[in-house]
Amino acid sequence: MKKEPDFNYIFPFTIFILFFLTAIFTGGYVMADDETLETPAYESSVVNLPDPVYESDISLEETLRARRSVREYSDRPLDLTQVSQLLWAAQGITADWGARTAPSAGGLFPVRIYLVASDVEGLTQGSWEYDPISNTLTIVKEGDMRRDLMAAALGQGPVGNAPATIVISAIPEITEAKYGDRSMRYIDQEVGAVLQNIYLQCETLGLGTVAIGAFYDDQVAEVVGTSATVRLIMPVGVVED
Ligand SMILES: Cc1cc2nc3c(=O)[nH]c(=O)nc-3n(C[C@H](O)[C@H](O)[C@H](O)COP(=O)(O)O)c2cc1C
């Protein structure tokens, strides 16, 4: 006798398929939602900087003679070309093996540079970390940080008024691994070279800056969003006419 087909399995099988498809689609939407939540609000979290230029109209001697601390800035913004040049002066790579514009004990390069951008064309307001190898800035924290940074710098006006502030920090462990107790001395000497580079580069660009050493270390680090040790900050702005 011919055996009738058994349809008993069709109902549970259909339920299973429906459940499976529902799980895929709803799962997909949930994932899409999560991804949307994780997508940062700013348009680009990594910004390619323009290439630095290697010549200027002013001689080194004139630049050294003209260098002064400037504590008042016009309300003009900075642009990416100026920012790129300043960051290159601070820590730009100048040799194939990684040497930079500033010397470093043992060629260990513990210095880390952040830019707090308050009014920079092409940059979302916030703190950005400079990568000298790729010549890029990567966002660390978003927001207008002028008030908090100024408060962390004992209320010093230039920090609250500048369109950008360069934060010079370091990772002490990098130098300590080789030089132990002498590390902080070496790091601060490197920071001194970096700060002078920034001063001189400002001079050639018609910008003004001042080295600010009076601040609460932890408070500045918190505003910037770094675990590195902050050593010096330098507000930068266009010099008033
Ligand atoms: C390590 C260091 C820390 C400084 N800290 C501050 C500071 O907190 N606030 C400030 O207004 N100037 C500060 N200055 C800038 C000095 O006041 C300035 O260099 C000095 O008056 C000489 O003036 P000049 O830079 O125009 O030659 C600092 C300078 C250095 C080198």
The ligand as an SDF file (V2000), in Angstrom:
LIG
                    3D

 31 33  0  0  0  0  0  0  0  0999 V2000
   58.5850   77.0130   32.0690 C   0  0  0  0  0  0  0  0  0  0  0  0
   57.8620   78.3270   31.8770 C   0  0  0  0  0  0  0  0  0  0  0  0
   56.6540   78.5330   32.5100 C   0  0  0  0  0  0  0  0  0  0  0  0
   55.9530   79.7290   32.3150 C   0  0  0  0  0  0  0  0  0  0  0  0
   54.7280   79.8810   32.8930 N   0  0  0  0  0  0  0  0  0  0  0  0
   54.0160   80.9990   32.6230 C   0  0  0  0  0  0  0  0  0  0  0  0
   52.6870   81.1200   33.1380 C   0  0  0  0  0  0  0  0  0  0  0  0
   52.1570   80.2600   33.8230 O   0  0  0  0  0  0  0  0  0  0  0  0
   52.0110   82.2530   32.8130 N   0  0  0  0  0  0  0  0  0  0  0  0
   52.5500   83.2520   32.0370 C   0  0  0  0  0  0  0  0  0  0  0  0
   51.8640   84.2450   31.7770 O   0  0  0  0  0  0  0  0  0  0  0  0
   53.7930   83.1360   31.5290 N   0  0  0  0  0  0  0  0  0  0  0  0
   54.5400   82.0530   31.8070 C   0  0  0  0  0  0  0  0  0  0  0  0
   55.7900   81.9000   31.2540 N   0  0  0  0  0  0  0  0  0  0  0  0
   56.3110   82.9300   30.3360 C   0  0  0  0  0  0  0  0  0  0  0  0
   57.3310   83.8380   31.0210 C   0  0  0  0  0  0  0  0  0  0  0  0
   56.6800   84.7070   31.9040 O   0  0  0  0  0  0  0  0  0  0  0  0
   58.0810   84.6200   29.9420 C   0  0  0  0  0  0  0  0  0  0  0  0
   58.8150   83.7280   29.1370 O   0  0  0  0  0  0  0  0  0  0  0  0
   59.0330   85.6370   30.5620 C   0  0  0  0  0  0  0  0  0  0  0  0
   58.3290   86.6860   31.1470 O   0  0  0  0  0  0  0  0  0  0  0  0
   59.9990   86.2180   29.5270 C   0  0  0  0  0  0  0  0  0  0  0  0
   59.2860   86.8780   28.4720 O   0  0  0  0  0  0  0  0  0  0  0  0
   59.4480   86.4680   26.9430 P   0  0  0  0  0  0  0  0  0  0  0  0
   59.0130   85.0280   26.8260 O   0  0  0  0  0  0  0  0  0  0  0  0
   58.5510   87.3870   26.1910 O   0  0  0  0  0  0  0  0  0  0  0  0
   60.8710   86.6150   26.5740 O   0  0  0  0  0  0  0  0  0  0  0  0
   56.5060   80.7360   31.4650 C   0  0  0  0  0  0  0  0  0  0  0  0
   57.7320   80.5030   30.8380 C   0  0  0  0  0  0  0  0  0  0  0  0
   58.3890   79.3200   31.0190 C   0  0  0  0  0  0  0  0  0  0  0  0
   59.6990   79.0910   30.3070 C   0  0  0  0  0  0  0  0  0  0  0  0
  1  2  1  0
  2  3  1  0
  2 30  2  0
  3  4  2  0
  4  5  1  0
  4 28  1  0
  5  6  2  0
  6  7  1  0
  6 13  1  0
  7  8  2  0
  7  9  1  0
  9 10  1  0
 10 11  2  0
 10 12  1  0
 12 13  2  0
 13 14  1  0
 14 15  1  0
 14 28  1  0
 15 16  1  0
 16 17  1  0
 16 18  1  0
 18 19  1  0
 18 20  1  0
 20 21  1  0
 20 22  1  0
 22 23  1  0
 23 24  1  0
 24 25  2  0
 24 26  1  0
 24 27  1  0
 28 29  2  0
 29 30  1  0
 30 31  1  0
M  END
$$$$
